[in-house]
Amino acid sequence: MLSALVRLSLSHARLVALAACLLLVAGGFTLTHANYDVFPDFVPAQAEVQTEAPGLAADQVEQLVTRPVEQAINGAAGVQSVRSESIQGLSLVTVTFKEGAEPYRARQIVAEALNEAAANLPAGAKSPKVAPLTSSTMDLLKVGFVSDKLDPQALRDFVQWQVRPRLMSVPGVARATVYGGSVRRIEVRVDPNALSARGLSLDDVIKATQTSTALSGGGFIDTSEQRILVEPRAQAADAADIAATPLAAAASGTPAAVVHIGDVAEVVEAPAPDFGDAVVMGQPGVLISMSSQYGANTLKVTRDVEAALAELAPALKSQGVTMSANLHRPANFIETALSGILEDLVIGAVLIAIILFAFMRNLKTVLISFVSIPLSLLATVMVMDRMGLSINTMTLGGLAVALGVVVDDAVIDVENIVHRLRDRPEGISAAETILRASLEVRSPVIYATLVVALVLVPVLMMHGLQGAFFAPLALAFILSTLISLVVAIVVTPALSLLMLQKTRLPDEPRLLGRLKAWHVGVLEGICNRPRPLFVLSGVVSIAAIAALFFFSNELLPSFKEGHFVLGVTAQPGTSLSVMRRYGESISADLLHIDGIASVEQQIGRSEGGEDTWGPEKSEFHVELKPHLSGAKQDAIEAEIHKVLDSYPGLETEVLTFLGDRIGESLTGETAALAVNIYGGDADTLAKTAEQVSGELSKLKGAGDVKIQTPPSTPSVHIDIDRAEAAQHGLTPVDILGAVQSAYEGVTAAQIFRSDRALDVAVTLPNELRQSPEAVGDLLVRGPDGSVARLGDIARVTLDESRTVISHNGGRLVETVTANPAPADAVRVTKAAEAALTAQIKLPDGVYLEYVSVADEANKARNELLLNTGMALTGIVALLSLAFGSGRAVGLIVASAPFALVGGVVAVALTGASLSLGSLVGFVTLIGVAARNAILLLAHTQQLADEGHDWSLGTVIRATQERVTPILMTALVTALGLLPLAFGTGEAGREIQGPMATVILGGLITSTLMSLLVLPAMIWRFRHPPVRAAEGDITTRT
């Protein structure tokens, strides 16, 4: 079949060349229109369920809302975990599905389960809703607005009703959450005394308010010639209309026959109670935080959003609004990372071309060999694009690692074709010579390429976060190597026929000839006395493998994304105004740090956001100036820590945005280590959490230690005396409704103005809602007109309450987190387990659960080793089929460990830890070493099959004829990876850099093994060679 395929290629050489050109054009088009992202989607399918329950305390939300929702979802198919947080008036349940679940199907399952839960929720609770589906990284763009002209209400109105709708209309935007400013609403501020004097109740005011804004269709009138619509327009348009609405007929004895809402209440437009706020570049402002849809092209959507903002620029200017459009732009990291790796690929390709010319000294042979790189890589991009995969740093890293193998397939073919064309006998055509030369090396190259591909299959099979990250890299590597094999079989012979049959080919470079002569002398000496070298290489290989277990482990390194996320939390009960002042001061300090471009602060939560934060919690996003080195970013992080440390009393942490998201996907928290405390009641868990936090804080390198659930916050407790209330004709519902109306406000209706809606809330005047001690003076009126002071029918006390109640798997949980550096995660986790076991006596029924990135690193390493073992078994079977000799297979397997020596030395010299990227580099080295061994053994076998006597000379000749391709492969692979290795720690190379470093080090020892040790092993253990049987690797077609 191979013979027929090569013959077909040679007989239609011009057509093959044209097809190759068309493939380059199509690949280039795909490359410019592909979906780009920084990383693959690494978060499993999730659904966030939000349920509002106005007026309910956190413990009531937990019992009456969260638990019914959890119980309905827990039984749903494919659910892996359910976590929840309950705060005053809001329940948030996060559902994570098992790996491989289709996101849209998973959300449908949740939506169906919620139908059951909705029927069990208390009166007043809104229907549960599933938050929009977003990408793994969530954030798309953060844009801030400040104004010296507009007040907070007007600024919020402008952003909410003019800017946000335009941004939400951009395809790919999933969510645009608004923070800061003041939400405008109409307040009906009831005067309790005026209401009591007229014998009316709060419920009367609520019903009248609802009536004032009612809408009803009018129908139509049919005449003999047309239909005329009847459109009643009676809805109140503003506060004055509501105030003029009749309330009820007054009780007998009152001076007026009719009472209007305005007679018992002040109706005004006013700001609604704030749940959060925003500080933009050190000034109070309004912030829009946008999230991208699942599977969206982050770069394209970001640019489309920026185009929409540019359209709004004239309107912003006319309103005196200043916009900060780069507060957090993940596309910056994507552009920097992708451009960096693409630049490394281009530099590597140029260096490869230089090496090819140095060895071949002919532009045509260089071009034939080099063209396999763009053909193979662009074809791989086309296949991955058709598979719906994005082009990201991991896929580009896989292509970079594959450069050496990709070009080697063509180099082996071209090198053999050139060799045969030089020695072509008279009467044999160039086409026949090229055919024979291609077929001579094709079988061993096929097996060698399959082995390299099989070596990366274990990476492709990995699960969890590590699989999400590294499977695309392995897929890109495997696809490009297999496609390069097709290119070498089909395109390389055709181009050789078109370009080389009439070309005078240069002789071998003199320097290479001298190197080969020196190599012969060294190899003869080794082969005559091989034992010392065998012992040395064996001892070094064993030592290198053993050293792997002594390196510190890390799953993924820190990413130099040019952005930091700062968590800043004050004491529970801290007001928004205090946090705003902190934000203005901290922002000013941060903006003085060289290298920081912008700062924004989100305080508390947005009215429609997914966070469950109180006003004491805030998050800063710090965007750095572009193109800063990794070292400079580390220095800025240290300066940020100094700024935060200068504010005593604040609990702080500094994270990168991707580190935040990765930690959350692994531990459920934005931290590298989480200690979950289960069992017992809330008070017992809180005390245990304090002890755990204290012990973790003592550990060296633990980083920011934090109790995730805040302690109790000041609150007013109202315990109703049912008997006393009954004597006044009041029910608990009457009392609770009055309290909610007074201190939160009851949203009774909405008014629509053009493109916006205003809530109409019935509440009490501000002066009656500003003192906790005055709560007991609230007057409560029942339906029958009876009035009582709240303090007379209930016990009103100032106490403390939990603001957030967390569940994990339906269990009450307290979580303490720590943030060790990635390289310290394993050590700190072990130290934490030991310290907590030794120092803390857990109460009965309380137990701890450790969830850490270190655990995932160990799981990833063990899974990779297991999968590699299974792949090696398959490789041994393939080699046995190829060679038909156990000794040959043994030689290939025995040569692989020596290749790891250089990788281990490289890790040790660079002071790096053993990350998952490094481990993938070691796996790749095994494939490279096996490939070289297969080709050398096959060539030795070929010489024997051609009738050469088995002798040391035959082994040396086989090695000599493989010197050029072995050196070329090593050099082109090394130079292709050199830019990545030098860029270790820079944006986009955090994972690929250590991997490239390992491979570079391993190439040195792998080349020494192929040129010096393996030939001696063949001479010592392969004698006598077995003749190739039909179908074996050396069978000539």
Secondary structure, 3 states (H helix, E strand, C coil): CHHHHHHHHHHCHHHHHHHHHHHHHHHHHHHHHCCECCCCCCCCCEEEEEEECCCCCHHHHHHHHHHHHHHHHHCCCCEEEEEEEEECCEEEEEEEECCCCCHHHHHHHHHHHHHHHHCCCCCCCCCCEECCCEEEEEEEEEEEEEECCCCHHHHHHHHHHHHHHHHHCCCCEEEEEEEECCCEEEEEEECHHHHHHCCCCHHHHHHHHHHHCCCCCCCEEECCCCEEECCCCCCCCCHHHHHCCEEEECCCCCCCCEEEHHHHEEEEEEECCCCEEEEECCEECEEEEEEEECCCCHHHHHHHHHHHHHHHHHHHHHCCEEEEEEEECHHHHHHHHHHHHHHHHHHHHHHHHHHHHHHHCCHHHHHHHHCHHHHHHHHHHHHHHHCCCCECHHHHHHHHHHHHHHHHHHHHHHHHHHHHHHCCCCCCCHHHHHHHHHHHHHHHHHHHHHHHHHHHHHHHCCCHHHHHHHHHHHHHHHHHHHHHHHHHHHHHHHHHHHHHCCCCCCCCCHHHHHHHHHHHHHHHHHHHCCHHHHHHHHHHHHHHHHHHHHCCEECCCCCCCCEEEEEEECCCCCCHHHHHHHHHHHHHHHHCCCCEEEEEEEEECCCCCCCCCCCCEEEEEEEECCCCCHHHHHHHHHHHHHHHHCCCCCEEEEEEHHHHHHHHHHHCCCCCEEEEEECCCHHHHHHHHHHHHHHHHCCCCCCCCEECCCCCEEEEEEEECHHHHHHCCCCHHHHHHHHHHHHCCEEEEEEEECCEEEEEEEECCHHHCCCHHHHHHCEEECCCCCEEEHHHHEEEEEEEECCCEEEECCEEEEEEEECCCHHHHHHHHHHHHHHHHHHCCCCCCCEEEEEEHHHHHHHHHHHHHHHHHHHHHHHHHHHHHHHCCHHHHHHHHHHHHHHHHHHHHHHHHHCCCEEHHHHHHHHHHHHHHHHHHHHHHHHHHHHHHCCCCCCHHHHHHHHHHHHHHHHHHHHHHHHHHHHHHHCCCCCCCCCHHHHHHHHHHHHHHHHHHHHHHHHHHHHHHCCCCCCCCCCCCCCCC
